[in-house]
Amino acid sequence: MSVNTIKIELEKIDNHWALVSLFDGVHELQTHDTVNLILDFSAQNLFVHADHLLVIVSMVHHLRHRGVTVGIQVVGQNDYASRVNFFRLLDVPYEESFVRRKASGKFIELFRFDNNLIYRLQDDLTMIIHQLGNVALEVKQLMFYCLNEIMDNVLVHSGQDFGWVAAQVFPSRREIRLIICDNGVGVLESLQSSGLKEFLNITERQALEMSIQRGITSGKGLGFGLYATSQFITQNRGEMLLYSGNHCLELDRSGIVIHDGATWPGTVVALRIRTDIVVDYKTIMPPNHTLPDDYQLIIDKYFGEDNELW
């Protein structure tokens, strides 16, 4: 039986790559092995992001599912982490000194979704999008499409029947941060499971590059979701991270870079979307696509045909 100690100082975590690297030594652990996880929230005026917290939650659940004992010590306090259900999902007691208020279109707590919950959650995400002030309708429509597609990808391609999601709106920054992740088979194995010759001898790096190209699919979809998302993020001048296995694809204004190194068991898609940059869906979607009608159908469902929020 082996014992591993991992200390995460949240003030030092400024990207997903650094966070995943801290867990790089745990993937060979087996039943009855132990991980002592120290979560340090003690830094003064600490600001944490929900997408970073979700990476920790997903990994802890993955290890526990494999029979690894994960003990957790929390140093300091962080009410935001508690509000988005971070401590609750880790089974860590936390005394809340604040009044819980509804998300009200501001965020989606760290959430595990499956086939039974995905449609409700997609509707909640759509409501967050719809209630954003000073955001062009075209941006809202594309966000609606891309988020739904990525969540569907988890249930269709990961080999698991659930995934994780979190979202946070930052009005002053004019951006939304969103993450969807799983601990499934990963992009490479998903493509190779199709048995198609074009995927049999590709590398993991090549699999990530291909996954954001139009028409690339394992046969269980159209191969359009990640392509559309990457095109949206490019035109929106946002940021996209696609992490699977030992490789991480990062897309931003400067282009696409693929890193290799630390391992993520499954797939992570993290987005930073600018709410002030208009993107016309017609430049991405096929001709005569029903995206505006699909989006409006959800809005009418919750707000009525007049679409009045108040």
HELIX and SHEET records of a PDB file:
HELIX    1   1 LEU A   10  LYS A   12  5                                   3    
HELIX    2   2 HIS A   16  SER A   21  1                                   6    
HELIX    3   3 ALA A   50  HIS A   65  1                                  16    
HELIX    4   4 ASP A   79  ARG A   83  1                                   5    
HELIX    5   5 PHE A   86  LEU A   89  1                                   4    
HELIX    6   6 ILE A  118  HIS A  130  1                                  13    
HELIX    7   7 LEU A  137  HIS A  157  1                                  21    
HELIX    8   8 GLY A  186  GLN A  192  1                                   7    
HELIX    9   9 LYS A  197  LEU A  200  1                                   4    
HELIX   10  10 GLU A  204  SER A  211  1                                   8    
HELIX   11  11 GLY A  225  ASN A  236  1                                  12    
HELIX   12  12 TYR A  281  THR A  283  5                                   3    
HELIX   13  13 LEU A  291  PHE A  303  1                                  13    
SHEET    1   A 3 VAL A   3  GLU A   9  0                                        
SHEET    2   A 3 THR A  34  ASP A  40  1                                        
SHEET    3   A 3 THR A  69  VAL A  75  1                                        
SHEET    1   B 5 PHE A 107  ASP A 114  0                                        
SHEET    2   B 5 PHE A 162  PHE A 170 -1                                        
SHEET    3   B 5 GLU A 175  ASP A 182 -1                                        
SHEET    4   B 5 GLY A 255  ARG A 274 -1                                        
SHEET    5   B 5 GLU A 239  ASP A 252 -1                                        
END                                                                             
